[in-house]
């Protein structure tokens, strides 16, 4: 029945068979062999010739069959003994299993009662104390887990060895594993309760308020930086309106300070959720205020320089306008003296008035423009380029116009001098030609002044073809204009009475054709300037701003600091479901759609496209995803390191004093010294070796963490755990010192006990020898009888004298025994 009782019963049955029926049958076999031998002897000794005795079952055959039975019986007994030994071993294993299962059940019941208890926490210190107690329990649980695994292994072993109560053992192991899993769930729930108490919530509330203040400062600075206006005064007002004297930031600072006061009232000195303090927050708000003030000072200086520039440029431009009017519309008179007076006035203007304006106003305006451009280029803010209504280039152009007007004026007054000597006839032909040319000029002016804006590249090409036809016509009419000018010149040369009118008509006509040329040039310049180029530039600026925006967001991610959970939370808040990036990208896509509507497919101002921008967004998302995975791995490794390091440090701190307090020999015997040394050697090979391996694992884990944090991208803060590898190694060195002292004490005690044992053996040997000598001499003396003869008496006397000498020699041995006894007693021999 596969039980110990069955095996015992089977052994008893075999013994009964061996000592009873088997022994009887063996005697019968011997009798049969004797009877067979007697029959054979009788037949051989008969005087008659008798046939040999040959029964169907002769004695040798029976003996062979008996040998087979003997072999089978011995094999059966051996198998029965083996089965009995196996059943006894399984019975012993089952008793150990039941004892261990009962012990584990009792331990787990106690721990379940502790884990189900909900403590009332009034202070943060109390909460942390309970967390420390829970940490101790979890360390104890880690140490107990091998017992549960061993219990399951033993149950499986009994089942595999066909133990008759295997199902019962399997159920007990399953119950222990179920209870073990329940303890893990209860521990996790208890830790969550302790870590989410109201004190931790208040710490989190302060951390959130501090982070909100930092974010508000960054947002305020970003809003100020995002303001754009070419007018510094208007931009200064916008900055004031956006910043509002820091009211929003100060309000968040007051909220954080109020929460900090509540934490102080709760006796909370440290906040595990943030390293920010009220001092840090005040410094950040002051830094923001100083940043705004510096920006305002820069804008005021820019305003001053621009106002000075605009005033001087306006004065210079007004003077140029006045002089152009004078040069272009001045009366020349119709006499030689008037012409000479005009020449003198012109020379005075050129050498005096114009030279002063060039030296003072024009050069000062250029210097102010250079100062403004330098201020804008050196600014840390994104200020637009200086583009005044009257630029230096525009003033230079006006100055060129002035010089051109001077040239024309000079030619005109000198021509007027010559005109007084010449008159031209044929006024009627001049008038007809004038009317024809003006009609032609009016028609072409109407065509050139058509301000229709091309909405696509195709429309632009049509307008270019129309302009090319007008230019060909203007080129063809140059011959008529030359003849017309020659005709007017002839009238002036001949001193025609209406020469002023002729000159005026000529001038008007030529001016109209000059205007046509100018309009044609402007029209061509307008068409060749590519009206869609500004939209291309707008896309290039938007794309570059978006790339800079992505780079800034990556820098923001790289700038997050703290433990992995805090950084992951900041990344989640920063990501905002991708809405900031999507909004900015939508602006760029809108400009791209406008270019597509204009049939514009190239852009020389940038190599960026909407597809490349989407790729950069995906690259940023991949970078952030990789960083998140890195942070999750860092968190898991830190938790694993902290648990192992705390458990190992606790073991070192608990084990070190036990070596100092342990006795080297409790019963002051050699056996006790050997037992203490054996116990210490077992500790070195077992528990101590396991903890040494744990130290190597923890050190490797800490070094690997430090390398990962240093080599990560972005680089993380250095690894600074509560229990460092240096602390563990210091505790381990302290433990090793205590072990060496313990080992030295055990070795010294072992040597002392071995020496005492040797002395005791010497004492016992000498004492036994002396006692035997005393007993022999005592019996000899007690057996002495009076001698009958003198010779015998003298011989007896001689023997007694020899005995005296032996006694004197034995007294020295007695003194040696006394010395050994004193030495044993002095060395505290246990049988002294």
Secondary structure, DSSP 8 states (H G I E B T S, - for coil): --SHHHHHHHHHHHHHHHHTHHHHHHHHHHHHHHHHHHHHHHHHH-SS-------SS-HHHHHHHHHHHHHHHHHHHHHHHHHHHHHHHHHHHHHHHHHHHHHHHHHHHHHHHHHH------SHHHHHHHHHHHHHHHHHHHHHHHHHHHHHHHHHHHHHTT-TTHHHHHHHHHHHHHHHHHHHHHHHHHHHHHHTSHHHHHHHHHHHHHHHHHHHHHHHHHHHHH---S-HHHHHHHHHHHHGGGHHHHHHHHHHHHHHHHHHHTT----TT----HHHHHHHHHHHHHHHHHHHHHHHHHHHHHHHHHHHHHHHHHHHHHHHHHHHH----SSHHHHHHHHHHHHHIIIIIHHHHIIIIIHHHHHHHHHHHHHHHH-SS-------SS-HHHHHHHHHHHHHHHHHHHHHHHHHHHHTT--B--HHHHHHHHHHHHHHHHHHHHHHT-----SSHHHHHHHHHHHHHHHHHHHHTHHHHHHHHHHHHHHHHTT-TTHHHHHHHHHHHHHHHHHHHHHHHHHHHHHHT-TTHHHHHHHHHHHHHHHHHHHHHHHHHHH--S-HHHHHHHHHHHHGGGHHHHHHHHHHHHHHHHHHHTT----TT-S--HHHHHHHHHHHHHHHHHHHHHHHHHHHHHHHHHHHHHHHHHHHHHHHHHHHHS-S-SSSSHHHHHHHHHHHHHHIIIIIHHHHHHHHHHHHHHHHHHHHHHHSSS-------SS-HHHHHHHHHHHHHHHHHHHHHHHHHHHHHHHHHHHHHHHHHHHHHHHHHHHHHHHHHHT----SSHHHHHHHHHHHHHHHHHHHHHHHHHHHHHHHHHHHHHTT-TT-
